Each structure stands twice: as C-alpha cells, then as structure tokens.
Amino acid sequence: MERSLRDEMAEARAVQAGGNIGRARTCARRAAGMALRDALGIGPGLQTYASTFIEGLRKLSQDDNYPSKVRDAAARLTDRSKPDRTSASANPVRDAEIIIQHFGLDLFC
C-alpha cells in the first residue's frame, strides 16, 4: 500500500524527534517529492517536471522560478550525507514543510 504525504510527514516528525535525522530526511524527501508530484507532475507517466522525486527536488533546488527559501530547502534535502553522517539538512521536517507549504499542500500533512 502506498504511503501518503501525511504518513511520510508523521513518520519524519516522529523519527526526527527521536534523533534519527537520516530516516527523517528520507521521509521528508518523499513527502516533498509527493508535493512536487501533485503540483508539477513527477513520476512514471507524469514526467512534466521530473521523472523521480529526488530528480524533482534537485531540479527545484536550481529553478529560479521559485523563491530562494524553497530552492534552499530542496537543496538541503538532496544534499548527500557526509562520511560523519551529517547533512546540510539539520531539520528535514522543516525543509519539507517549506516546500509543501509553497505548493499549498500543507493541509495534507
């Protein structure tokens, strides 16, 4: 069964509160990707903007049609973890919320 944006954000919040930033980032990326899918068309058969969630977030991070706040949140979410397991996204839940709210889908999370 496919998880919803709400499911992903609920898990992201729970695991981030528990200190598992890596898992929170994974869930937050999926939630933000779902928002992009719904707003712009992402995924198999919906390749208006990008073919995958992560590709969509990477593209969004460089797309000057969107505010820097949104681009920066997308960039942090797609940043690869460093060898010491740290990432640019210290608060992946907030980064996903910025993207979700920008596209007016915050009612779903």
N, C-alpha and C positions, 0 to 999 in steps of 0.2 A: 504494500500500500504506500502510495506517495505521501510524503510528509508535506504539510502546508507551511506557508511563511510563518504563521503563528506558532506552529510546532517548533520550527527551527529557532525562532527568536526566544521562545520559552526555554528551550534547552541551552541556547547560548547564554542567556541570563543566569540560569542555574549553575552551569559549569564555570562561568566566569566568576560568579560569587564564591565558588568553591576553590578558585585559584587555578583552574585548568584553562589557561589562556589559549593554548594551542587548539583545544577542542572548541572553545568559544569562537575562535577565529574561523574554524571550519564551518560551524553552524551559521555564523554571521555572514560569511561569504555566500552560503547557499541562500539565505534569506534575502540578501541584497540582490543576488542573481535572479531570484524569483520576482522581485520587484521590477528589475530590468526586463525580464521576460514579459511581464504583464503590461509594462508601459511602452516598451520599444520593440519587442519581438526577438526573443533569444531562444535558441534550441532547435532541435531537429524539426524541419518543416516551418520554422518561424525565424529564418535567418535574416530578418530585416536589418538588425544591428550587429549581431554576432551569433556564432554557432554554439557557443557554450557560455555558461555563467562566468567562468573565470576570464574568458576572452572578452566578454562584455564588460566586466569590471576593469580590465586592462585598457580597453578602448575608452571607456568612460573617464578613466584617470587622465587621459590625454586629449579629451574632447573639449575644445574651447567654447562649445555651445552651452556648457554647463558651468555654474558658479565654481570658483576655486574651492570652496568648502566641500562641495560634492566630489570634485576631482581628487582632492587630497584624501578624502575618506576612502575612495575607491583605490587610490594608490597604496594607502596603508594596509588595506585588506588584502591586496595582491602581493605585497612585499613578502619575499621568502624569508623564512626563519634563518637566523644566523647560526653558526656552529654552537654557540652557547644557548641556543633555543629561545633567544629573544627576537622580537619583531618590532617593526615600526608601529604596529597597531597594538598599543598598550591597553586600549579599550575597544575591542572589536564590536561589542554590542552598540556602543555609541556611533561608531563608524557606519554600521549597517542602518541604524536609526536615521542618520543624516540622509542617506541615500533613499531609504524607504519614504521618509517624510517629504523629500524633494519631489518624488513622483506621486505624492498624495495617497499613498497606500498605508499610512500609519494606523488606519482603522483596523487593519488586518493583523496587527501584531500587538 
